[in-house]
């Protein structure tokens, strides 16, 4: 491939981004930056994948994607690299530099009837277990469902996901991240939506020792839509940090983030949310909600949603709440012959189910989550 958009250029840019990256003096950001440095950049091992997924969809390594699909690489990889996310996308750059990025490409007008099990693809690839990066690219009017399950019991793990949804395409992601023991997970996720596209995500987060998650929704063209619904449950001394951003750059765009969770034991959660409506995003609709249920006296939660609307004629909602179980509701259920422990579980189950919405694939994991949460409370 000729011209500036090729694999060698991307590797060089990734190496430069990594070497020039300077952690912020802010202690919180500096702590998160500590996750970046363990990534090996000297003598990177080769990572090669070439797999047909049916109907023209393919899974391949980043360099092969850039070489084999130059037009798509120029459109989705090079020309849509937001400068605002350098401090988070450093994960992707570093992994790309070591060529450990998996790309799933769904060509235009291809509609996959069966979901793609991303975790199965990553597990069978010759990649570094603790440093995973992947990109999902949907062409015009394509449609696909991605299932992403991730498990870890120890060590520091870094994952980076980028979803590029083409014009009038629809992408659904079902994400299930469960870490246990001393495992620490840092994950950055960026979604870019073209005109008339739709992105849906249902996610479940259950941290081990610590989890740092970034969710960035970027609506670039008119009539784009992005929806994220998720739940989290923490017990013992687990820590969760979430940063969620919705950036509207075009008119008549819609986004919604709803992330709710339960904390038991000495667990703590920190949620920082932001909605940004650019001057060009007239008639945008954006909502961001975060609610945390404390089921023990020692659990702690902080929730700070913010709003920056620079355009007129927009509809924006942002809300947060932190509270405990309703003692009156527990007393009512007990008076009907239900054991107190079961009553508490029913209330927690109702809270989480309403937050996540209908998602049959995550129901078994939710049951396990409730059991672990009950043990910690």
N, C-alpha and C positions, 0 to 999 in steps of 0.2 A: 504493500500500500504506500503510495507516494503522498507527499504533503506533510503538514505539521501534525495531522491526526493519525498517529500510529502507535504501536505498542511501545517502541523505544522512547517516544516522547512522553507517553504516560508514565513509564517507569522513572524517567528523569524528573518529571514534575513531582511524582510521589516521593522520590528521594530528597528533592529540594524542600518539599513541604515538611518532611520528617526532620531533616537536619536543621531547618530554620525555625522549627516550632519552639516557642518560648512560653513556658507555663505562666499563667497569670499570678501576680503576687497575692491575689485573693486566696486565703487559706483553703476555702471550699473547692475552688477550681484547681488549685495546686494539688490537692489530695486526689481529685479525679484524674489529673494529668499523670499521676504516678502509675496509672494503669498502662499508659502508652509505652513507657520506656523499656519494659521487658521484651518487646517485640524484636526478634532478631532481624537485622538488616544486612549483615555481612554474609557473603557467600550464600545467597538465598537458594533453596532447593527448588527444582523445577516442579511445576504443578500442571498436569495436563489432563483435561477431561474432554471427551467428545461423545455425547450420548443422545440418541434420538428418543424423544418422549411421545411421539405420535402426532399425526396431523401437521407435521412440519415443525413442531416445537422442538427445541434442542436445549441441552444443558452442556455448557462448555466453559473452559477457563477464560479469564478475562483477555489474555493476549490473543487467543484464538478468535474470540468474538470480535476484537478490534480488527484483526486481519481479514476475517471471513465476511464480516458485515460492516464495511467501512461507513456506509451511509447511516446505518442505525447507530453506530458508535459515535459518529460526529453529532448526531441529533440528540442522543440520550446520555452519552457518557461525557463528551467534551463540552458541548454547548449548554448543558444544564448542570453546571457545577457551581452552586451558589457560594459566593464568597463569604456569606454570613456564617457558614457552618464549618469554617476551617478548624476550629478547636475541637469539633466533634468528628468531622470527617477525616481527621488525622488517622483514625483507626483504619478507615478504608484505604487511605493512601499508603499507609505502612504495609498493610496486607497486600495491596496491589503491587507494591514494590517488591515484595517477596513472592509475587505471583501466586497468592493463595486466595484469589477471589473467584467464586463460582458465578456464572451468568446463566440465567434461564431466560430464553428468548421465545416469546410467542408471536409468530408473524401476524401481519394484518388479517383480519376477518377469520382468524382461527378461534373456534370456541371449543375448549376442552370439556368433555363431559365428566371425566374423572379428575378428582383433585390430585395435585402433585405433592408427594410426601418429601418435602425438602430435607428433613432430617435423615431420610434413607439415602438420599443422594450425597449429602455431606459425609455420612458415616462410611460410605463405600469409596469415597474419593481419597486419594493419597495426600491428605492435607494435615496441617498441624492442628491437633485437637483443640487447643486452647485459644487459637487465634483464627476465627472464621469470619469471612466477609462474603457477602453474596449480593447480587443485583438481579431484580426481576424486571424484565423489560417487556411491555405489551405494546404491540403495534396497533394501528388504527382498527377500531371495532373488534378487537380481540377480547376474549373472555376466559378467565382462569380462576381456579381456587388453589391456594397454597396452604398446606398444613405444616407447621413448624413446631416440633417438639424438641426440647433441649433439657438434658439432665446432667448434673454435676454434683459431686460430693466433696471435692477438695480442690485447692489451688485457685489461682486467679485466671479468669476466662474473659476474653474480649470478643465481642461479635459486632459486626456492622452490617446493616441491611439498607439497601436503597431500592425503592420501588418507583419505576417510571411507567405511568399509565398513559397510553397514547389517546388520541382523539376518539371519543365515543367508545372507548374500551372500558371494561369492568373487571376489577381485580378484588377478590375476597381473600383475606388472610385469617387463618385460625392459628393462634400462637399460644403455646403452652410451655412456660419456662418454670421448671422446678429445680431448685438447687438445695442441697442439704449440707449438714455438717459445717465445715470451715470454708466451703466454696464461696468465692466472690465473683460476681458477674457484672461486667460493664457492657452495655449495649446501646449503640446509637442507631436510630432508624429515621430515614428521610423518605418522604413521599412527595413526588412531583406529579401533578395532575394537569393534563392538557384539556382542551375544550370539550365540553359535554361528556367528560369521563366520570367514572364513579369508583371510589376506593372504599372498601369496608374492612374493618379489622375487629376481631374479637380476641382479646388477649387475657391470659391468666398468668399472674406473677406470684411465685412463692419462693422468697429468698432463703438462702442458707444463712451465712454470716452477714453478707452485705450485697446489695444490688443497686447499681446506678443505671438508670434508664433515661434515654432522651427520645422524645417523639416530636418530629418536625413535619408538619403538613404544609406543603407549598402549593397553592392553587394559582396556576400561572395564566390560564386562559378562561374566557367566559363560559359560564354554565358548568364549571367543574365542581365536583362534590367529593367530600372526604369525611368519613365517619369512623370514629374509634371508640369502642366500648370495652372496658376492661375491669378486672377485679384483682385485688391482691390480699394476701393473708400472711401475717407475720406472727411468729411466736418466739418464746425465749428472749434472746437479746439481739435478734435480727434487726438490720437497718436497711431502709429503702429510701433512695433519693430519686425523685422523678422531676424532669424538666420537660414541659410540653409546650409547643409553640404552634400556632395556626397563623399562617401568613397568606393574606389575600392580596393578589396583585392584579386581578381582573374583575370586571363587573359581573354581577349576577352569579357569584360563586357562593357555595354553601359548605360549611364545615361544622363538625360537632365532636367534642371529646368529653367522654364521661368515664372517669376512673374513680372507683370506690373500693374501700377495703376495710378489713378488720385487723386489729392489733391485740395481741394477748401477751402475757408475760411482761418482759421489760423491753419489748419491741418499740421501735421508733420509725416514723415516716416523715419525710420532708417533701412537700409538693410545691413546685414553682411553675405557674402557668402563665401564658401570655397569648393574647390575641392581637394581631397587628393588621389593620386595614389600610392599605395604601390609598393614595389620593385617586388612583385610577380604578379602584374597586367599588364603584357606585352600586347600590342595591345588594351589597353582600349580606349574607346571613351567617352568623357565627355564634356558637355556644360552647362554653367550657364549664364543666361541673366536677367537683371533687368532694366526696364525703367519706369520712373515716369513722368507723365504729370502734370504740375502745371497750374491750371486754375484760380488762383488768385495771386495777388502780395504778399500776406502775407503767403502763404503756403511754407513749407520748406521740403526738402528731402535730405538724405545722402545715398549714395550707394557705398559699398566697397566690390567687389568680389576679392577673392584671389585664388591662384593656388599653389599646392605643388605636383610636379610630381617626384617620386623617381625611376620610371621605364623608360626604353627606348622604342622607337617605340609606342608612344601613341599619340592620337590626342585630344587636349583639347582646348576649347574656353571659355573665360569668358569676359563679357562685361556689362557695365552699362551706363545709360544715364539719365539725368534730363533736362527737357526743358519745354517750354510753347507752346501754340497753335500757329500755323503758321498764322501770320497776312495776308500774301498773299493769303493763301487758304481761309481764311474767306472773304477777299475782293472779291475773284473770285466768291464764292458762293453768296454773296450779290449782285454782278453785274448781276447774273442770276435770280434775283427776290426772293431770299430766305432771310428771316428775319435773322438778325445777331444772335439772340438767337438760332434759329433753326440751323443755320450754325455751331455754336459752338457745339451744341448737336450732330450734324451729325459727326463732326470730333472726338469728344470724343467717340461716339458709335463705329466708325470705328477702333479707336485705341484699345479699350477694346475687341471688337469682334475678331480682328486679334490676340490679345494676348491669349485669352482663347481658340480659335479654335472652331470647331463645337461641341456644347453640348446643345441639344434641351431642356433638363430638367432645365437648368439654365437661359434660355432666359427670362421667366417672371420675375425672380428676377433681372436680368440685367436691365430691363425696370424700375423697382422700384428704383434701385440703381442710374440710370441716373437722375430720377426725383428728388431724394434727393440731388444729387450732384449739380444739376442746382439751387436748392433753396439755397444752401450754397455759390454758386459762386457770 
